[in-house]
Amino acid sequence: MAAGWHKDRRDTQRVAQWRRKLENPNGFRMSIAAERALEEFGGIRVDCEGPGLECARGGFDLDPGLASGEEDRFDAFRDQVGSDLFPLGEAYNGQAFLAIDGMGRVYLLGDRIQLLGANIHSALDSILVGRLPRG
């Protein structure tokens, strides 16, 4: 794939760098679900636009470092989803953050939070085909 993804992709070195950069006593905590999603898809950027199934299709940039300094924003939604959230990157040309909870569910996060997919695969598919988030 031109974006850099391939079957069995595991970029553990880059994930370790993101962990060092983002985890601190008052910062993010990387869950196993976040680690696995980023090992497979971290660092991938896809530009996409146009009409979709339910809304406009979009792209994403899976770089959790884009959310550096946004810990308070992610924390504000912890109680609503019942889990800590870890950043995955941005979607829709930086209009929203992508966040993952401890169970692997992926959300769009801006002024509000919306469930995008039950896992990273369904979330990225929703963005690329133009499926509306839930919530």
C-alpha positions in Angstrom: 0.0 0.0 0.0 1.3 3.4 -0.9 0.6 4.8 2.6 3.0 2.4 4.2 0.7 -0.3 5.6 1.3 -4.0 4.9 0.0 -7.2 6.5 1.8 -8.0 9.8 3.2 -4.5 10.1 4.7 -3.9 13.6 6.6 -0.6 14.1 7.6 -1.2 17.8 10.5 1.3 17.7 8.3 4.3 16.7 5.7 3.3 19.3 8.4 3.3 22.0 9.4 6.8 20.9 5.8 8.0 21.2 5.4 6.4 24.6 8.5 8.2 25.9 7.3 11.5 24.4 3.7 11.4 25.6 3.7 9.5 28.9 4.6 11.5 32.0 3.0 11.7 35.5 0.4 14.2 34.3 0.2 13.0 30.7 -1.3 10.2 28.6 -1.1 6.5 29.5 -0.6 4.2 26.5 -2.9 1.1 26.8 -2.2 -2.2 25.2 -5.0 -1.4 22.7 -3.2 1.9 21.8 0.1 0.2 21.5 -1.2 -2.5 19.2 -3.1 0.0 17.0 0.0 2.2 16.7 2.3 -0.7 16.0 0.1 -1.6 13.0 -0.9 1.8 11.7 1.2 4.5 13.5 2.9 6.9 11.2 0.5 6.3 8.3 -1.0 9.3 6.6 -3.8 9.0 4.1 -5.3 12.0 2.2 -8.9 11.3 1.0 -11.9 13.5 0.2 -15.1 13.4 -1.7 -18.6 12.0 -1.2 -19.0 9.0 1.0 -21.7 6.6 2.1 -23.2 8.8 4.8 -21.0 11.9 4.9 -17.8 13.2 3.2 -14.9 10.8 3.1 -11.8 12.0 4.9 -8.2 11.3 5.6 -6.1 10.8 8.7 -2.6 11.2 10.1 -1.8 8.6 12.6 0.8 10.5 14.7 -0.2 10.6 18.4 2.4 13.4 18.9 -0.1 15.8 17.2 -2.1 15.7 20.4 0.9 16.8 22.6 -0.4 19.4 25.1 -4.0 18.3 24.7 -4.1 16.0 27.8 -6.8 18.1 29.4 -9.1 17.7 26.4 -8.7 14.0 26.4 -9.2 13.8 30.2 -12.5 15.7 29.9 -14.1 12.7 28.1 -12.7 9.9 30.3 -15.8 9.6 32.4 -18.1 9.7 29.4 -16.4 6.7 27.8 -15.4 4.9 31.1 -11.8 4.6 30.2 -8.6 6.7 29.7 -8.1 7.8 26.1 -4.8 7.8 24.2 -4.3 9.9 21.0 -3.8 8.1 17.7 -3.5 11.3 15.6 -5.8 13.5 13.6 -8.6 13.0 11.1 -10.4 15.2 8.5 -7.4 17.5 7.9 -6.8 18.1 11.6 -10.4 19.0 12.3 -10.6 16.3 15.0 -8.3 14.1 17.1 -8.5 10.3 16.9 -8.5 8.7 20.4 -8.5 5.1 21.5 -9.8 3.7 24.8 -8.5 0.8 26.8 -10.9 -1.6 25.0 -9.7 -0.6 21.6 -12.8 1.6 20.6 -11.8 4.6 18.5 -13.3 8.0 18.8 -13.4 11.3 17.0 -12.6 14.0 19.6 -13.2 17.7 19.3 -15.7 19.8 21.2 -17.5 16.5 21.8 -16.7 12.9 21.5 -18.2 10.4 19.0 -17.6 6.7 18.6 -16.0 6.1 15.2 -15.5 2.3 15.4 -15.3 -0.7 17.7 -11.6 -1.1 16.7 -9.0 0.7 14.7 -9.8 -1.2 11.5 -13.5 -0.3 11.5 -12.7 3.3 12.5 -10.3 3.9 9.6 -12.7 2.2 7.2 -15.4 4.6 8.4 -13.3 7.7 7.7 -12.2 6.4 4.3 -15.7 5.4 3.1 -17.6 8.3 4.7 -19.6 6.6 7.4 -21.0 8.8 10.2 -19.6 8.5 13.7 -22.1 7.5 16.4 -22.9 9.6 19.5 
